[in-house]
Amino acid sequence: MATHSFSLLSIQSLTSNSSNRQSYNSYTLTHKYCKILATSFTGGKLLIRPQNLNVFSLKRRHSTVATVAFSLPTAKPERASSEKQPKWSARAIKAFTMGELEARKLKYPNTGTEALLMGILVEGTSLAAKFLRANSVTLLKVRDETVKLLGKSDMYFFSPEHPPLTEPAQRALDWAVDEKLKSGESGEITIAHLVLGIWSEKESAGHKIMATLGFDDDKAKELAKSMDKDIEMSYK
């Protein structure tokens, strides 16, 4: 029976670039790993013979680490470069991102207060989101009320990847930052700040939807009591 043979060439696998270089590990392919493989194509045998015992080498390098700035858009340029400006919590950043996604799902050209409200409920793990759900402000209800209030978009319209904020939505974000600064408290800007920022925009779609679902000033005051934290830590 015919025997076919070929030689293995040196192969290098390179991972992501980094400024730090590391010495590479060499993996030796020895004769004991050579096998005769039966092939179904020719009915013959395939014999693998390495020409060089040090043919495989792998260079490993550190991956580049990306830094994420915990901030959201602001209409006040002086804040963008201010190191003293409080940072948004990770949950608030996620809620904002989910809000953009909700605006895209509804094919809206902008991210409004109603989309921010839906993003808060999609994120769902914060004290503010739990408070809203406990008071009948749920994601499905907000979506339904949004369509009733703003209507459906053209089915052939495609929202931009990051739908720009409406003016009320931008003011809601800035209100949240202002309130955090006024409090003088340390820590992050939370989702509760964002909810109350939406509520402060009386003529916005988000405020009207919350009011329709039973949210009022008394509930806003109750939510404000836990404004400086996104979650309740429990060690039971």
N, C-alpha and C positions, 0 to 999 in steps of 0.2 A: 504494500500500500504506500502510495506516495506521501512524503512528509514535506510540508512547507515551512520555511523558517523566515523570520525577519528580526531586525535589531531594534531595540528600544532606544529612542533618542532622549536627550535631556529635556525635561519639562519644568518650567518655573511658574508658580502661581503667585501673583502679586495682589495683595489686598489694598485698601485705601491708603492714599498718601499721608505722610506725616512728617513733621520736621525731625522727629526722633528716629534714629536708625537702630535697628537691633540686628544682632548677628543671627544668621539663619540656621535652622536645624536641617541636617542632612539625613535623609532616610535611605538606608542601604537596601538594595534589592539583591538578595543572595540567591545562590543556585537552588537552595532548598525550596524556594517558592516557584520555581519553574515547573510548569505543568504541561502536559500534553493534552490539548483540548480536542475533543471530537467535533468535527464540523458537519453540519447537515447539508452544506452546499456542495461539497466535493466528495463527501464520503471518506475523505482522508483525515490526516491528523495535522494539527498546527503546533509546532514546537517553538516556544519562546525562549530565546537565548539572550541574556543581557550582555552587551559588549563591555560595559563599564559598571563596576559595582556601585559607584557613586553617581548614578545618573539622575536621581530625583533630589531636587532641593526646593525648599519652600521658604520664601522670604516673608516674614511677618512684620508688619508695621502697625503702629497705633492709628486708630481711626480719628479723624478730625471731629472734635466735639463742637456742636452748634450751641450757641447761646441764644435763649429766647428772652426778649424784653417783655416784662409783664406790664404792659401799658396798652391803653386803648386810644382811639382817635380823640382829639380834643380840638375845640374851636379857638383855644387860647394858645397861640404859638409860644408864648413865654414859658409855658409849662413843659413843652417838649424837651427842653434842655436842662430843666431844673432837677437837680439831684435830690432836693428836699421834697419833691412831690411824692405822695404816698403811692404805692404800687397796688395794682389790682390783684385780687386773689386768683389762684389757678382756676377755681370753679367759675369765677366771674368771666375770666378769659374764655373758658370753654363755653359758657352760656352765650357769650357774644358771638362766638364762631357758629354755634348751633342756630342762633338767630339769623345769621346770614344765610345758612343752609335752608331754614324754613322759608325765608323770602324767596329763595331760588325755587323751592318746591312749588310755591304758589305762583311762580313766574312773575313776581313783582319786580319793578325796576329799581326799587330802593329798599333798604332795611329800615323799617319804621319801628315805633314803640311797640306795635303789636307783634312784630317779628322778634324783638328783644324779649318780650314777655313769653312767647312760645319757646325761645331758646332757653330761658330760665327753667321752664317746665320740662323741656327735653333733657337738660342736664340733670335735674331732678333730685340731686343728693343734698342740696343745701337746706338749711333751716328755713330760709325764705320760701323755697319751692314747696317744702312740706307744709308750711303755714298756708300757702295759697291753696294747695290741694285740700287741706282740712277745711278751708272756707269756700269750697265749691268752685274754685278757679282752677280748672283742669285743662290739660292740653287739648283734648278733643273739643271741649266747649269753647276754648279760645279760638281754635281753628274755625269752628262753625260761625262764631260771631264775627270773625275777621272777614270771612267771605260775605256774610250778610251786610257788613258795614262798607267794605271796600269793593266787593264784587270779585268776579273771576277775571283773570287776565286772558288775553288772547292766547289760544292754544299754540299758535305758531311763534309766540314771542319767547325769546330765551334771555333769562336774566344774566347779567355779568357775573363773573366768578366771585367778585366781592361787591355786591350791590351797595352803592354809597348810602350813607346815613341820611335820613330826612332831617330837617332842622329840629323838629321836636325830639327825635331820638338823640341827636347830638347834644341838645340842651339837657336831656335826661342824664347823659353820661357826665357832663360838666357839673350838673347839680350834685351828683354823687361825690365827685371829687371835692367840690366846695364844702359839702357837709362834713366830709372826713377832715378837711383842714380846719373847719370851724370847731370841731369837737376837741381838737388838740390831743387826741388819743393816738397812741402809736399803733402799729399794725397795718393791715391791708384794707383796701376798699372791697367790701363784700357784695354778694348778690343782693342782700337786703338794701344796701345803698342804691343799687340799680333799680330794684322794684319801687322804692320810694321816689326815685328820680322820675320813673315813668308816671307814677301817681301825681307828681308835682305838675306835669304837663296837662292841665285841665282840658284842653281842646284836642289832645292827641287821641288817636285811635286806641292806643293801649289803655289810657285812662278810661275812656268810654266803655271799653269791653270789660275792664275790671269792675266798673260801677254797675254795668248790666248784670254781672254775675254775683253781685252782692257785696263787693268790697267797698268799704267806706272809710272815713277819716278815723273812726274809732279803731278799726282794724289796722290802719296805718300806724297809729300811735302804739298799738300793741306790738306790731312788728318792729318798730323803732327801738324797742327795749333790747332786742338782740341784734342790733344793727352791726356790731363790731365783731361778729363771729359768723362763720359760714356753717360750722357744724358744732354739735354738742358732743364733747368727748366723754365717753362713759367707760369706767373701769370696773364694772360689776363682775 
